[in-house]
């Protein structure tokens, strides 16, 4: 009977192969870590510049708000109240007078589907001092009103278009639909040399 006995206290290991494999992996991880640290520092510096720019803009906004509040306080004084009210009334008349029905209908004609027509149109200024159009339109079916809203959304003159309500033109099936659509109207800005 023959026994193979290993008399070495430590078995043979190829240390060179171990260090080549693990050393390469550690070197790659080290380079990657340095790259990530550099990217983090650069991002932190950019974020600091952005925070500084935001703080400056917030200061300007706060300054404008203070100026507006001071101006409003002057307008709210009892001595100036009648002048303020008259000015607001006249400015409202000027805005209404500047409203061009012809231009609105020309721009509506570009977005209006063929099987839909305007029944009524009511322009009003909203709280943001924007011209808001409320239209009642009649058509063959609901899809025409939905198509009008989609076309208005893609137009530069009509923003925030919404289909508020819809109802059948009469109780008979297939009689069509009457819908209410609202949209903010943005007219072309007049250039300096125009009429």
C-alpha positions as CSV (number, residue, x, y, z in Angstrom):
1,X,0.0,0.0,0.0
2,X,1.3,3.4,-1.0
3,X,0.4,6.7,0.7
4,X,1.0,10.1,-0.9
5,X,1.9,12.6,1.9
6,X,2.3,16.4,1.3
7,X,5.0,17.5,3.7
8,X,4.7,21.2,2.9
9,X,3.0,23.3,5.5
10,X,1.7,25.7,2.8
11,X,0.5,24.5,-0.6
12,X,2.1,26.2,-3.6
13,X,0.3,29.3,-4.9
14,X,1.1,31.3,-7.9
15,X,1.2,34.8,-6.3
16,X,2.2,36.5,-9.6
17,X,-1.1,35.4,-11.3
18,X,-3.1,36.5,-8.3
19,X,-1.5,40.0,-8.3
20,X,-1.9,40.4,-12.1
21,X,-5.6,39.6,-11.9
22,X,-6.6,41.5,-8.8
23,X,-4.1,44.3,-9.3
24,X,-5.6,45.1,-12.7
25,X,-9.1,45.0,-11.3
26,X,-8.1,47.3,-8.4
27,X,-6.3,49.7,-10.8
28,X,-9.4,50.0,-13.0
29,X,-11.6,50.6,-9.9
30,X,-9.2,53.3,-8.7
31,X,-9.3,55.1,-12.0
32,X,-13.1,54.8,-12.1
33,X,-13.3,56.2,-8.5
34,X,-11.0,59.1,-9.4
35,X,-13.2,59.9,-12.5
36,X,-16.4,59.8,-10.4
37,X,-14.8,62.0,-7.7
38,X,-13.8,64.5,-10.4
39,X,-17.3,64.5,-11.9
40,X,-18.9,64.9,-8.5
41,X,-16.7,67.9,-7.7
42,X,-17.4,69.5,-11.1
43,X,-21.2,69.0,-10.6
44,X,-21.0,70.4,-7.1
45,X,-19.3,73.5,-8.4
46,X,-21.9,73.9,-11.2
47,X,-24.7,73.5,-8.7
48,X,-23.1,76.2,-6.6
49,X,-23.1,78.6,-9.6
50,X,-26.7,77.7,-10.3
51,X,-27.7,78.3,-6.6
52,X,-25.9,81.7,-6.8
53,X,-27.8,82.6,-10.1
54,X,-31.1,81.5,-8.5
55,X,-30.5,83.6,-5.4
56,X,-29.7,86.7,-7.6
57,X,-32.9,86.2,-9.6
58,X,-34.9,85.7,-6.4
59,X,-33.5,89.0,-5.1
60,X,-34.5,90.8,-8.3
61,X,-38.0,89.3,-8.1
62,X,-38.3,90.4,-4.4
63,X,-37.2,93.9,-5.4
64,X,-39.7,94.1,-8.2
65,X,-42.4,92.8,-5.8
66,X,-41.5,95.5,-3.3
67,X,-41.6,98.2,-6.0
68,X,-45.0,97.0,-7.2
69,X,-46.4,97.0,-3.7
70,X,-45.1,100.5,-3.2
71,X,-46.7,101.6,-6.5
72,X,-49.9,99.9,-5.6
73,X,-49.9,101.6,-2.2
74,X,-49.6,105.0,-4.0
75,X,-52.5,104.1,-6.3
76,X,-54.6,102.9,-3.4
77,X,-54.4,106.2,-1.6
78,X,-57.7,108.0,-1.4
79,X,-56.4,111.0,-3.4
80,X,-55.4,108.7,-6.3
81,X,-58.2,106.2,-6.2
82,X,-60.4,108.0,-8.8
83,X,-57.5,108.4,-11.2
84,X,-56.6,104.7,-10.8
85,X,-60.1,103.6,-11.5
86,X,-60.4,105.9,-14.5
87,X,-57.1,104.6,-15.8
88,X,-58.1,101.0,-15.4
89,X,-61.4,101.7,-17.1
90,X,-59.7,103.4,-20.1
91,X,-57.1,100.7,-20.4
92,X,-59.8,98.1,-20.5
93,X,-61.6,100.0,-23.3
94,X,-58.3,100.3,-25.2
95,X,-57.7,96.5,-24.9
96,X,-61.2,95.8,-26.0
97,X,-60.9,98.2,-28.9
98,X,-57.6,96.6,-30.0
99,X,-59.4,93.2,-30.3
100,X,-59.7,92.4,-34.0
101,X,-62.8,90.3,-34.8
102,X,-61.5,89.9,-38.3
103,X,-58.1,88.6,-37.3
104,X,-59.7,86.2,-34.8
105,X,-62.0,84.7,-37.4
106,X,-59.1,84.5,-39.9
107,X,-57.1,82.5,-37.4
108,X,-60.1,80.4,-36.4
109,X,-60.7,79.6,-40.0
110,X,-57.2,78.0,-40.2
111,X,-57.9,75.6,-37.3
112,X,-61.6,74.9,-37.8
113,X,-62.5,71.4,-39.1
114,X,-64.7,71.4,-42.2
115,X,-67.7,69.8,-40.5
116,X,-67.8,72.3,-37.6
117,X,-68.9,76.0,-37.4
118,X,-69.0,78.7,-34.7
119,X,-72.4,79.4,-33.2
120,X,-71.2,82.1,-30.8
121,X,-67.9,83.7,-29.7
122,X,-67.4,85.7,-26.5
123,X,-64.0,87.3,-25.7
124,X,-63.2,88.3,-22.1
125,X,-60.1,89.1,-20.1
126,X,-59.2,86.7,-17.4
127,X,-57.5,87.3,-14.0
128,X,-54.0,87.2,-15.7
129,X,-55.2,89.9,-18.1
130,X,-55.2,87.5,-21.1
131,X,-57.9,87.4,-23.7
132,X,-59.9,84.3,-23.3
133,X,-62.3,83.1,-26.0
134,X,-65.4,81.1,-25.1
135,X,-66.9,79.5,-28.3
136,X,-69.9,77.5,-28.9
137,X,-69.5,75.3,-31.9
138,X,-71.9,73.0,-33.7
139,X,-70.9,70.0,-35.8
140,X,-71.8,66.6,-37.1
141,X,-70.2,64.7,-34.2
142,X,-68.1,65.0,-31.1
143,X,-64.9,64.1,-32.9
144,X,-65.0,67.4,-34.8
145,X,-65.0,69.4,-31.5
146,X,-62.1,67.3,-30.2
147,X,-60.2,67.8,-33.5
148,X,-60.8,71.6,-33.1
149,X,-59.2,71.5,-29.6
150,X,-56.2,69.5,-30.9
151,X,-55.7,71.9,-33.8
152,X,-55.9,74.9,-31.4
153,X,-53.3,73.4,-29.2
154,X,-50.9,73.2,-32.1
155,X,-51.6,76.8,-33.1
156,X,-49.5,79.7,-31.9
157,X,-52.6,81.9,-31.5
158,X,-54.7,79.7,-29.2
159,X,-53.3,78.3,-26.0
160,X,-54.7,76.1,-23.2
161,X,-57.7,75.0,-25.4
162,X,-60.3,72.9,-23.5
163,X,-63.5,71.3,-24.4
164,X,-65.8,72.4,-21.5
165,X,-69.1,70.8,-22.4
166,X,-71.0,69.1,-25.2
167,X,-74.6,68.2,-25.8
168,X,-76.6,66.8,-28.6
169,X,-78.2,69.4,-31.0
170,X,-81.5,67.7,-30.4
171,X,-82.9,64.5,-28.9
172,X,-82.8,62.7,-32.2
173,X,-79.8,60.4,-32.8
174,X,-77.3,61.6,-35.4
175,X,-78.5,65.2,-35.1
176,X,-75.0,66.5,-34.3
177,X,-73.4,68.1,-31.3
178,X,-73.0,71.5,-29.8
179,X,-69.8,72.0,-27.8
180,X,-68.3,74.8,-25.7
181,X,-64.6,75.4,-26.1
182,X,-62.4,77.9,-24.3
183,X,-59.0,79.0,-25.2
184,X,-56.5,81.8,-24.4
185,X,-56.1,84.0,-27.5
186,X,-52.6,85.3,-28.3
187,X,-52.7,87.8,-31.2
188,X,-49.6,88.6,-33.3
189,X,-47.5,91.2,-31.7
190,X,-47.5,94.4,-33.8
191,X,-44.1,95.4,-35.2
192,X,-42.9,98.9,-34.9
193,X,-43.4,99.9,-38.5
194,X,-46.8,98.4,-39.1
195,X,-50.3,100.0,-39.1
